[in-house]
Every structure is written in C-alpha cells, then in structure tokens.
C-alpha cells in the first residue's frame, strides 16, 4: 500500500506543478515573457513525465521482485 500511496502522491505533485506553471504563464503573458516561459514549461513538463515514468517502472519492477 505504501508504494501505491507514493505513486499517487507523485501524481498529485505533478498535477499541482503543472497547474502552478500554467498560472504563472497566464500571469506573465501580459509581460511578453510568455515565449520563454512556454519553452521552460515544455522542458519541465518533459522532465517531470520522464521522472514519473522512471519511478513507475522502478516501482513495478520492485513490486514484482519483492513478490518472488
């Protein structure tokens, strides 16, 4: 159950970060810094997705390994 809880918490964190970043973009859109922010958000989003995928794979492998 702790592994499942960990994955759920990570998903929630990713969603929160995404929401905050999009709010930042909305807020700074008037400043003309939007292009830079969008590129930064693309990079951050890709990194977050990769981290979540890696963690999920590690968790699944560990669960299978520990179940033997």
KETIKOL-327701 format. One record per atom (N, C-alpha, C): residue number from 1; residue in three letters; atom name; x, y, z. Coordinates in pm, 1 decimal. Example, Ala and Ser with C-alpha at 12.3 -4.5 7.8 and 13.67 -1.06 7.14 Angstrom:
<recs>
+-----+--------+-------+----------+----------+----------+
: num : residu : atome :       c1 :       c2 :       c3 :
+-----+--------+-------+----------+----------+----------+
:   1 :    ala :     N :   1319.0 :   -569.0 :    780.0 :
:   1 :    ala :    CA :   1230.0 :   -450.0 :    780.0 :
:   1 :    ala :     C :   1320.0 :   -330.0 :    780.0 :
:   2 :    ser :     N :   1285.0 :   -225.0 :    708.0 :
:   2 :    ser :    CA :   1367.0 :   -106.0 :    714.0 :
:   2 :    ser :     C :   1290.0 :      3.0 :    787.0 :
+-----+--------+-------+----------+----------+----------+
</recs>
This chain:
<recs>
+-----+--------+-------+----------+----------+----------+
: num : residu : atome :       c1 :       c2 :       c3 :
+-----+--------+-------+----------+----------+----------+
:   1 :    unk :     N :     82.9 :   -121.8 :      0.0 :
:   1 :    unk :    CA :      0.0 :      0.0 :      0.0 :
:   1 :    unk :     C :     86.2 :    126.7 :      0.0 :
:   2 :    unk :     N :    202.2 :    120.9 :     65.3 :
:   2 :    unk :    CA :    287.9 :    240.2 :     71.0 :
:   2 :    unk :     C :    338.9 :    276.5 :    -67.4 :
:   3 :    unk :     N :    366.7 :    175.2 :   -150.1 :
:   3 :    unk :    CA :    414.0 :    201.5 :   -286.8 :
:   3 :    unk :     C :    305.2 :    271.9 :   -366.2 :
:   4 :    unk :     N :    183.5 :    222.9 :   -356.3 :
:   4 :    unk :    CA :     70.9 :    284.4 :   -426.6 :
:   4 :    unk :     C :     52.4 :    428.1 :   -379.4 :
:   5 :    unk :     N :     60.6 :    448.8 :   -248.7 :
:   5 :    unk :    CA :     45.1 :    583.4 :   -193.1 :
:   5 :    unk :     C :    153.0 :    675.5 :   -248.1 :
:   6 :    unk :     N :    275.9 :    624.4 :   -258.0 :
:   6 :    unk :    CA :    387.0 :    704.4 :   -310.4 :
:   6 :    unk :     C :    359.6 :    748.2 :   -453.8 :
:   7 :    unk :     N :    314.1 :    655.1 :   -536.6 :
:   7 :    unk :    CA :    283.2 :    687.0 :   -676.7 :
:   7 :    unk :     C :    172.0 :    791.4 :   -683.7 :
:   8 :    unk :     N :     67.7 :    775.0 :   -602.6 :
:   8 :    unk :    CA :    -44.2 :    869.7 :   -601.2 :
:   8 :    unk :     C :      4.5 :   1008.6 :   -561.8 :
:   9 :    unk :     N :     88.8 :   1016.1 :   -458.6 :
:   9 :    unk :    CA :    141.8 :   1144.7 :   -414.0 :
:   9 :    unk :     C :    222.6 :   1210.2 :   -525.8 :
:  10 :    unk :     N :    304.2 :   1131.1 :   -595.7 :
:  10 :    unk :    CA :    384.5 :   1187.0 :   -704.6 :
:  10 :    unk :     C :    295.4 :   1241.6 :   -815.0 :
:  11 :    unk :     N :    189.0 :   1168.5 :   -847.6 :
:  11 :    unk :    CA :     96.5 :   1216.5 :   -949.8 :
:  11 :    unk :     C :     34.0 :   1348.7 :   -907.5 :
:  12 :    unk :     N :     -6.5 :   1358.9 :   -782.1 :
:  12 :    unk :    CA :    -66.7 :   1482.2 :   -731.0 :
:  12 :    unk :     C :     32.2 :   1597.2 :   -740.7 :
:  13 :    unk :     N :    159.9 :   1571.0 :   -704.2 :
:  13 :    unk :    CA :    263.1 :   1675.1 :   -711.5 :
:  13 :    unk :     C :    279.2 :   1722.5 :   -855.1 :
:  14 :    unk :     N :    283.3 :   1628.2 :   -949.7 :
:  14 :    unk :    CA :    299.2 :   1665.4 :  -1090.6 :
:  14 :    unk :     C :    182.5 :   1752.9 :  -1136.3 :
:  15 :    unk :     N :     60.9 :   1714.5 :  -1098.5 :
:  15 :    unk :    CA :    -56.9 :   1794.0 :  -1136.5 :
:  15 :    unk :     C :    -48.8 :   1933.5 :  -1076.8 :
:  16 :    unk :     N :    -11.2 :   1942.1 :   -949.7 :
:  16 :    unk :    CA :     -0.3 :   2072.5 :   -883.4 :
:  16 :    unk :     C :    103.5 :   2160.4 :   -951.9 :
:  17 :    unk :     N :    219.8 :   2101.7 :   -982.7 :
:  17 :    unk :    CA :    325.6 :   2178.4 :  -1050.2 :
:  17 :    unk :     C :    276.3 :   2228.1 :  -1185.4 :
:  18 :    unk :     N :    206.3 :   2141.8 :  -1259.3 :
:  18 :    unk :    CA :    153.3 :   2181.8 :  -1389.6 :
:  18 :    unk :     C :     55.6 :   2298.0 :  -1375.7 :
:  19 :    unk :     N :    -33.7 :   2289.8 :  -1277.0 :
:  19 :    unk :    CA :   -131.8 :   2396.7 :  -1254.7 :
:  19 :    unk :     C :    -61.7 :   2527.1 :  -1220.0 :
:  20 :    unk :     N :     37.5 :   2519.7 :  -1130.9 :
:  20 :    unk :    CA :    110.3 :   2640.2 :  -1089.8 :
:  20 :    unk :     C :    182.3 :   2701.5 :  -1210.0 :
:  21 :    unk :     N :    246.0 :   2616.7 :  -1291.3 :
:  21 :    unk :    CA :    319.2 :   2668.2 :  -1407.4 :
:  21 :    unk :     C :    224.7 :   2735.2 :  -1505.9 :
:  22 :    unk :     N :    108.2 :   2676.6 :  -1530.1 :
:  22 :    unk :    CA :     14.7 :   2738.7 :  -1623.5 :
:  22 :    unk :     C :    -38.8 :   2869.9 :  -1566.9 :
:  23 :    unk :     N :    -55.8 :   2877.1 :  -1435.0 :
:  23 :    unk :    CA :    -98.4 :   3002.9 :  -1372.2 :
:  23 :    unk :     C :      9.1 :   3109.4 :  -1389.8 :
:  24 :    unk :     N :    136.4 :   3068.9 :  -1377.9 :
:  24 :    unk :    CA :    248.1 :   3161.9 :  -1397.8 :
:  24 :    unk :     C :    245.9 :   3215.0 :  -1540.5 :
:  25 :    unk :     N :    219.7 :   3125.8 :  -1636.2 :
:  25 :    unk :    CA :    214.6 :   3168.3 :  -1776.8 :
:  25 :    unk :     C :    101.4 :   3269.6 :  -1796.2 :
:  26 :    unk :     N :    -16.6 :   3240.7 :  -1741.4 :
:  26 :    unk :    CA :   -129.2 :   3333.8 :  -1752.9 :
:  26 :    unk :     C :    -93.6 :   3469.5 :  -1692.6 :
:  27 :    unk :     N :    -23.9 :   3466.2 :  -1581.0 :
:  27 :    unk :    CA :      7.2 :   3588.4 :  -1509.2 :
:  27 :    unk :     C :    110.0 :   3673.4 :  -1585.4 :
:  28 :    unk :     N :    210.3 :   3606.9 :  -1647.8 :
:  28 :    unk :    CA :    318.8 :   3680.6 :  -1712.9 :
:  28 :    unk :     C :    294.2 :   3700.1 :  -1862.1 :
:  29 :    unk :     N :    179.3 :   3652.4 :  -1911.0 :
:  29 :    unk :    CA :    152.5 :   3664.9 :  -2055.0 :
:  29 :    unk :     C :    152.5 :   3811.5 :  -2097.7 :
:  30 :    unk :     N :    103.2 :   3899.1 :  -2010.8 :
:  30 :    unk :    CA :     96.8 :   4041.5 :  -2043.0 :
:  30 :    unk :     C :    235.7 :   4103.1 :  -2049.8 :
:  31 :    unk :     N :    332.4 :   4042.0 :  -1983.3 :
:  31 :    unk :    CA :    467.5 :   4099.2 :  -1978.2 :
:  31 :    unk :     C :    546.9 :   4071.2 :  -2104.8 :
:  32 :    unk :     N :    498.8 :   3980.8 :  -2187.3 :
:  32 :    unk :    CA :    570.2 :   3946.2 :  -2309.5 :
:  32 :    unk :     C :    679.2 :   3843.2 :  -2287.6 :
:  33 :    unk :     N :    680.1 :   3780.5 :  -2171.4 :
:  33 :    unk :    CA :    781.5 :   3678.5 :  -2141.6 :
:  33 :    unk :     C :    725.0 :   3539.3 :  -2170.0 :
:  34 :    unk :     N :    608.3 :   3536.7 :  -2236.8 :
:  34 :    unk :    CA :    536.5 :   3410.8 :  -2249.7 :
:  34 :    unk :     C :    614.5 :   3306.5 :  -2328.0 :
:  35 :    unk :     N :    683.3 :   3348.0 :  -2433.7 :
:  35 :    unk :    CA :    755.0 :   3250.8 :  -2517.2 :
:  35 :    unk :     C :    860.0 :   3177.8 :  -2435.0 :
:  36 :    unk :     N :    937.4 :   3254.2 :  -2357.2 :
:  36 :    unk :    CA :   1041.1 :   3194.0 :  -2273.5 :
:  36 :    unk :     C :    977.4 :   3098.8 :  -2173.1 :
:  37 :    unk :     N :    870.3 :   3144.2 :  -2110.3 :
:  37 :    unk :    CA :    804.2 :   3060.9 :  -2009.7 :
:  37 :    unk :     C :    751.6 :   2932.2 :  -2073.0 :
:  38 :    unk :     N :    694.3 :   2944.1 :  -2193.9 :
:  38 :    unk :    CA :    639.8 :   2824.3 :  -2258.5 :
:  38 :    unk :     C :    750.2 :   2722.7 :  -2284.9 :
:  39 :    unk :     N :    866.2 :   2771.1 :  -2331.7 :
:  39 :    unk :    CA :    976.1 :   2678.2 :  -2356.7 :
:  39 :    unk :     C :   1021.8 :   2613.5 :  -2227.3 :
:  40 :    unk :     N :   1032.3 :   2694.1 :  -2122.9 :
:  40 :    unk :    CA :   1072.8 :   2640.6 :  -1992.6 :
:  40 :    unk :     C :    973.1 :   2536.6 :  -1944.3 :
:  41 :    unk :     N :    844.4 :   2566.3 :  -1962.0 :
:  41 :    unk :    CA :    740.6 :   2473.5 :  -1916.5 :
:  41 :    unk :     C :    744.6 :   2344.1 :  -1997.5 :
:  42 :    unk :     N :    770.4 :   2354.6 :  -2129.2 :
:  42 :    unk :    CA :    783.7 :   2234.2 :  -2210.4 :
:  42 :    unk :     C :    895.0 :   2145.4 :  -2155.5 :
:  43 :    unk :     N :   1008.9 :   2207.2 :  -2126.3 :
:  43 :    unk :    CA :   1122.6 :   2130.5 :  -2075.0 :
:  43 :    unk :     C :   1087.8 :   2067.8 :  -1941.2 :
:  44 :    unk :     N :   1032.7 :   2149.0 :  -1850.1 :
:  44 :    unk :    CA :    998.3 :   2098.6 :  -1716.5 :
:  44 :    unk :     C :    896.1 :   1985.9 :  -1726.5 :
:  45 :    unk :     N :    795.9 :   2003.7 :  -1813.5 :
:  45 :    unk :    CA :    691.9 :   1902.0 :  -1827.9 :
:  45 :    unk :     C :    751.5 :   1770.7 :  -1878.2 :
:  46 :    unk :     N :    841.9 :   1780.2 :  -1978.5 :
:  46 :    unk :    CA :    904.4 :   1658.1 :  -2030.0 :
:  46 :    unk :     C :    985.5 :   1589.2 :  -1921.7 :
:  47 :    unk :     N :   1061.5 :   1667.3 :  -1843.9 :
:  47 :    unk :    CA :   1142.0 :   1608.7 :  -1736.3 :
:  47 :    unk :     C :   1052.2 :   1542.7 :  -1633.0 :
:  48 :    unk :     N :    942.0 :   1610.6 :  -1595.8 :
:  48 :    unk :    CA :    850.1 :   1554.0 :  -1497.6 :
:  48 :    unk :     C :    790.3 :   1422.7 :  -1547.1 :
:  49 :    unk :     N :    750.0 :   1420.9 :  -1673.9 :
:  49 :    unk :    CA :    692.0 :   1298.3 :  -1730.0 :
:  49 :    unk :     C :    794.4 :   1185.8 :  -1725.7 :
:  50 :    unk :     N :    920.0 :   1217.8 :  -1764.1 :
:  50 :    unk :    CA :   1023.4 :   1114.7 :  -1761.4 :
:  50 :    unk :     C :   1046.0 :   1063.9 :  -1619.8 :
:  51 :    unk :     N :   1050.4 :   1155.3 :  -1522.5 :
:  51 :    unk :    CA :   1071.6 :   1114.7 :  -1383.3 :
:  51 :    unk :     C :    958.9 :   1023.9 :  -1336.8 :
:  52 :    unk :     N :    834.1 :   1062.3 :  -1367.9 :
:  52 :    unk :    CA :    719.4 :    981.6 :  -1325.2 :
:  52 :    unk :     C :    725.0 :    843.4 :  -1389.2 :
:  53 :    unk :     N :    758.4 :    838.2 :  -1519.0 :
:  53 :    unk :    CA :    765.3 :    709.1 :  -1588.0 :
:  53 :    unk :     C :    874.3 :    621.7 :  -1526.2 :
:  54 :    unk :     N :    992.0 :    680.3 :  -1502.4 :
:  54 :    unk :    CA :   1102.2 :    603.7 :  -1442.9 :
:  54 :    unk :     C :   1063.6 :    551.4 :  -1305.6 :
:  55 :    unk :     N :   1004.6 :    638.9 :  -1223.5 :
:  55 :    unk :    CA :    963.9 :    596.2 :  -1089.0 :
:  55 :    unk :     C :    860.3 :    485.1 :  -1097.7 :
:  56 :    unk :     N :    764.2 :    499.7 :  -1189.1 :
:  56 :    unk :    CA :    660.1 :    397.3 :  -1204.0 :
:  56 :    unk :     C :    721.5 :    263.7 :  -1244.1 :
:  57 :    unk :     N :    815.4 :    266.1 :  -1339.3 :
:  57 :    unk :    CA :    880.9 :    142.5 :  -1383.5 :
:  57 :    unk :     C :    958.0 :     79.5 :  -1268.3 :
:  58 :    unk :     N :   1034.3 :    161.5 :  -1195.0 :
:  58 :    unk :    CA :   1110.9 :    109.8 :  -1081.2 :
:  58 :    unk :     C :   1018.4 :     48.2 :   -977.7 :
:  59 :    unk :     N :    906.9 :    115.6 :   -950.5 :
:  59 :    unk :    CA :    811.4 :     65.3 :   -850.8 :
:  59 :    unk :     C :    754.4 :    -68.5 :   -895.3 :
:  60 :    unk :     N :    716.1 :    -78.2 :  -1021.7 :
:  60 :    unk :    CA :    658.7 :   -204.2 :  -1072.5 :
:  60 :    unk :     C :    762.2 :   -316.4 :  -1065.3 :
:  61 :    unk :     N :    885.4 :   -286.4 :  -1107.5 :
:  61 :    unk :    CA :    991.6 :   -387.8 :  -1102.4 :
:  61 :    unk :     C :   1015.9 :   -431.5 :   -958.4 :
:  62 :    unk :     N :   1022.6 :   -335.5 :   -867.5 :
:  62 :    unk :    CA :   1043.8 :   -369.4 :   -726.4 :
:  62 :    unk :     C :    929.3 :   -454.8 :   -672.0 :
:  63 :    unk :     N :    806.2 :   -421.2 :   -710.4 :
:  63 :    unk :    CA :    691.9 :   -498.1 :   -662.5 :
:  63 :    unk :     C :    700.1 :   -642.3 :   -711.1 :
:  64 :    unk :     N :    735.2 :   -659.7 :   -840.1 :
:  64 :    unk :    CA :    748.7 :   -795.7 :   -892.8 :
:  64 :    unk :     C :    863.8 :   -868.7 :   -824.9 :
:  65 :    unk :     N :    975.7 :   -797.6 :   -806.3 :
:  65 :    unk :    CA :   1095.0 :   -858.9 :   -746.7 :
:  65 :    unk :     C :   1067.7 :   -899.9 :   -602.5 :
:  66 :    unk :     N :    997.5 :   -812.4 :   -527.1 :
:  66 :    unk :    CA :    970.2 :   -841.3 :   -386.7 :
:  66 :    unk :     C :    863.7 :   -949.8 :   -370.5 :
:  67 :    unk :     N :    779.8 :   -967.9 :   -471.5 :
:  67 :    unk :    CA :    674.1 :  -1067.8 :   -459.5 :
:  67 :    unk :     C :    727.3 :  -1209.9 :   -477.6 :
:  68 :    unk :     N :    851.3 :  -1224.1 :   -531.7 :
:  68 :    unk :    CA :    907.2 :  -1358.8 :   -550.2 :
:  68 :    unk :     C :    948.5 :  -1417.2 :   -417.0 :
+-----+--------+-------+----------+----------+----------+
</recs>
